[in-house]
Amino acid sequence: MTDIKKLTLHPRQLSFEMLRDIYNHPVNLTLPDSAYEAIDASHEDVRTIIARDKSAYGINTGFGLLAKTRISDDQLELLQRNLIVSHSVGTGEALPDNVVRLIMVMKVASLAQGVSGVRRAVVDSLLGLINNQITPNIPVKGSVGASGDLAPLSHMTLAMMGEGDVYVGGKKVPAAEALAQHGLEPITLAAKEGLALINGTQVSTALALRGYFLARDLLETATIVGSLSIDAAKGSDAPFDARIHEVRGHHGQIEIAKAHRQLIKGSAIRASHDGEQDDRVQDPYCLRCQPQVMGACLDIINQAGKTLLIESNAVTDNPLIFNNDDGPVAISGGNFHAEPVAFAADMLALAIAEIGSMSERRVALLIDATLSGGLPPFLVENAGVNSGFMIAHVTAAALASENKSIAHPGSVDSIPTSANQEDHVSMATYSARRLYEMAQNTATIVGIELLAAGQGIDFHRNLATSEALQAAHQKLREQVTFYDKDRYLAPDIEAAKQLVLDGALTKHWQALRSNWYESK
């Protein structure tokens, strides 16, 4: 049984550490009394606005192009219910538990700031789902990332109402049944509450956070594997000299170069060809320019992370309730427009694609006997009879090329909706969703490089690599044996991919990346 971590959620204080904990495993979440006080005050403001008997968008009017349609007080609950059921139009497979958990926690964090006008019962309803590990069935497709993630968040809200389906322990069950089993009451939404729940960027932000976590993991492992490739190919360590990178000044470049210096330090393979005369005046870019390319990836990962951390703590529904000197007012704006998230997701797509692209180039180098520093063709003895890593490289090339197409920015697209009332949209939800597929592709590419680089290190069997790289090599060999002759290679690739995704190689060098990330 996984231990459930207890967290107190203070509004605007979500950190990456907390978000990663929430993503990685179930949590038990509570709010401080101060948050409930703000929630109660905001709900009272909504009651005051209703009592004035004047039109207020999202409170006693229709939505979107129907904003001028006034709704009578006795139909406000029906208005909210109709909003949810009519907007629950998502399609495709269900979002996974960890992404839905992030969505719900960020929605709680938004509502708890006391400007959305909902009752504390609404927030407690979400906490009930989170703390009882009840996962609303949210289809992955159906949002354009503006006016909020309306369709997916409606499916979330449907579960709170005891309608639709949820997942409990991986099993799909009716929401009403799951609520009853856990002693939870379905909620009846009051004025403003449905709109507050479904306006917002929490779905696109959760998907982008998943991509951010994966991009960080991929870059860290690819840096270790890239160093293994340098040593396997008897590459030079001169390009990682700190002086080169200091005079350019980019944070990411400086940090990646430092990591490579420390990873290679003490390698007997490196020492064996120090000063050795050969035909190679300079190494190919995939070895030599890792700090410049992967450092640039680190920089845009950091930039995307800064945006996503702000968005995780943001209030993104509409309208918002503020209290002026002359009383409460509902102000309509556009915080639900997810353009910042779309841009962040597009940056992460660039980083994930480039990590894979450089890795594929190093695989190509290692199997090429004219470039690989004396390694046998295709990294296998008796090449010809054996094909070795020939077609493993083709797989890496196919995935790298696929990522190039998927990486096309989603944020440059827009399509008008709601009878042209919502005439520019961000496409953030797609932009963020596609990061997972890209990350799987890149993890496979880096896994293939890990196999190839490990093979290369083994061909220098009379010489040891560095202590740090020996630890990485040992992790590989615990899962995959040396490739002495052709065999069924797909399982080896899958095992190496899992080492990449699990972060198994990075556990020994936490200190090396302590200064990588500017948003903690």
C-alpha positions, -999 to +999 in steps of 0.1 A: +000+000+000+015+033-010+018+058+018-005+088+012+013+120+018-006+147+038-004+182+024-018+215+035-026+236+005-020+273+011-032+294-018-005+307-041+021+285-025+022+254-047+058+245-055+073+221-080+081+197-052+044+196-041+032+194-077+055+165-084+044+147-052+008+152-063+016+138-098+036+108-084+012+094-059-021+100-041-022+127-014-045+138+015-051+175+011-064+200+036-070+238+034-061+262+062-089+281+080-078+313+063-087+299+029-122+289+040-127+324+054-118+338+020-141+313+002-170+322+026-166+359+021-165+356-017-197+335-017-214+362+004-203+387-022-221+366-049-253+365-027-251+403-025-248+407-062-278+385-068-298+405-043-293+436-063-315+422-091-292+434-118-276+413-146-242+399-138-224+377-163-221+341-152-242+346-121-277+353-135-272+354-172-265+329-200-230+321-211-209+331-241-230+346-269-260+342-245-246+366-220-274+391-226-301+366-216-312+372-180-320+341-159-346+343-131-334+336-096-355+304-094-337+289-124-301+296-113-295+261-100-309+247-132-287+270-152-256+257-135-267+220-140-275+226-176-242+243-181-223+212-169-243+185-187-243+204-220-205+211-218-196+175-209-188+166-245-152+153-244-140+124-264-112+100-265-095+079-239-096+090-202-068+111-187-047+091-163-052+093-125-021+114-119-030+141-144-066+143-131-053+146-096-032+176-106-062+191-123-084+188-092-057+201-068-050+231-090-087+238-092-089+237-054-059+261-053-077+285-076-111+285-058-094+288-024-082+323-032-116+337-026-124+355-058-145+329-075-177+331-054-183+295-047-194+279-014-170+259+008-191+229-001-178+230-037-142+230-025-149+202+000-165+182-028-133+183-048-113+175-017-135+145-012-127+131-046-089+138-041-087+123-006-107+092-014-088+086-047-118+089-068-108+099-103-134+115-126-135+101-161-122+130-182-119+123-219-086+136-233-099+155-263-124+184-266-107+216-254-093+245-275-077+260-244-098+292-242-128+301-222-110+276-201-108+238-206-146+237-207-153+202-218-128+183-197-135+204-165-172+197-171-166+160-169-147+166-136-177+186-123-202+159-135-185+135-111-190+160-082-227+160-091-229+122-089-233+118-127-211+103-153-183+078-145-152+077-123-123+054-117-117+038-083-087+015-079-084+014-117-120+003-121-146+024-140-178+028-120-208+052-119-200+084-100-231+081-079-220+046-067-185+057-059-196+087-039-221+066-019-194+040-011-172+067+003-199+085+022-198+116-001-229+135-011-234+147-047-233+185-049-261+207-063-244+237-078-255+272-069-252+305-088-218+310-104-204+277-092-206+257-124-189+284-144-162+288-117-155+251-119-152+248-157-136+281-166-099+277-161-066+263-175-061+235-151-063+207-177-039+222-201-016+232-172-016+197-157-008+182-191+020+207-196+033+200-161+035+163-170+055+173-201+077+195-180+085+167-155+093+144-184+115+170-202+136+174-170+139+137-165+149+132-202+175+159-202+191+146-170+194+111-183+204+122-218+233+141-202+246+110-185+241+089-217+257+116-238+288+114-215+289+076-220+288+082-257+317+106-255+338+081-236+327+052-259+337+071-290+370+083-274+358+119-277+377+149-264+369+166-231+383+200-244+349+213-255+336+212-219+364+235-206+346+260-183+363+290-199+345+284-232+311+285-216+317+313-192+326+338-220+293+330-237+273+332-205+242+311-209+231+295-177+221+261-192+252+258-213+275+265-183+256+239-162+256+211-189+293+216-196+300+213-159+280+181-157+299+166-186+332+175-170+323+159-137+308+128-154+339+121-175+364+130-148+387+101-139+379+080-169+408+057-179+394+055-214+397+093-216+433+092-202+443+065-227+439+088-257+449+121-241+473+137-265+469+108-289+474+118-326+445+107-348+426+120-379+399+137-358+408+173-353+374+180-337+345+158-327+312+160-345+287+184-331+266+157-314+295+152-290+312+185-290+281+208-289+261+191-262+265+220-238+253+245-264+223+225-276+213+207-244+220+239-224+196+258-246+171+230-239+176+235-202+171+272-205+137+269-223+127+241-199+133+266-171+114+293-189+085+270-195+087+259-158+084+295-146+052+300-166+037+268-154+044+274-118+027+308-120-002+292-138-005+264-112-011+291-086-033+313-107-070+321-106-082+315-142-120+315-141-144+343-151-160+365-139-140+372-107-155+387-076-138+417-060-150+439-032-148+476-039-155+505-015-191+505-027-196+468-024-188+436-043-185+436-081-182+408-107-156+417-133-154+399-166-120+393-181-100+366-199-078+347-175-092+315-189-072+321-221-044+296-220-019+313-243+009+313-217+004+275-212+004+270-250+037+289-254+052+269-225+041+236-240+055+246-274+089+254-258+089+220-240+081+203-273+112+220-288+134+208-259+120+172-260+125+170-298+161+183-296+171+160-268+160+131-290+175+146-322+210+149-306+207+115-291+199+099-325+230+116-340+252+100-313+237+066-321+245+072-357+281+081-348+286+051-325+276+025-352+298+042-379+333+028-377+347+058-395+337+081-367+334+060-336+370+059-323+378+023-332+346+006-324+335-022-347+308-015-374+273-015-359+288-022-325+290-060-329+318-085-336+317-103-369+296-076-386+281-089-417+269-121-402+256-099-374+237-067-381+242-054-346+226-020-339+220-012-376+182-012-374+180-001-338+194+032-352+167+032-378+141+031-350+158+060-334+158+079-366+121+072-372+112+084-338+134+115-340+118+124-374+083+118-360+090+142-331+099+169-356+064+168-371+047+166-337+067+195-324+051+220-348+038+247-325+002+244-315+000+280-302+001+294-338-033+277-345-067+291-336-102+284-346-133+305-336-159+290-314-192+300-297-206+318-327-174+339-330-177+352-294-146+332-286-128+341-317-092+334-308-082+303-289-048+290-276-049+253-285-030+248-252-046+216-243-034+198-275+000+216-273+004+201-238-012+167-245+012+159-273+042+162-251+037+128-236+039+110-269+070+130-278+086+121-245+080+084-250+097+087-284+126+105-270+129+081-241+132+053-266+158+071-286+179+078-255+174+042-244+188+030-278+218+054-273+223+039-238+225+004-253+249+016-279+271+036-256+271+008-231+282-015-258+310+009-268+322+011-232+324-027-231+345-028-262+371-008-242+369-035-216+406-032-206+400+004-195+375+017-170+353+047-176+347+072-148+331+062-115+299+081-123+296+065-157+305+030-143+275+033-121+253+041-150+268+013-171+262-011-142+225-001-141+222-009-177+240-043-174+217-053-145+188-052-171+205-059-204+235-081-211+263-074-236+253-078-273+278-105-284+257-116-314+224-109-330+194-115-308+158-103-303+166-067-296+132-051-290+130-062-253+165-047-247+152-014-261+122-015-239+142-022-208+166+007-216+137+030-223+123+022-188+156+030-173+154+064-189+118+070-178+124+057-143+154+081-138+174+050-127+207+065-140+203+099-123+200+088-087+238+089-082+244+125-093+218+146-076+244+172-066+255+177-102+221+192-112+215+212-080+218+245-099+201+235-131+166+246-123+158+283-117+122+277-106+123+254-076 
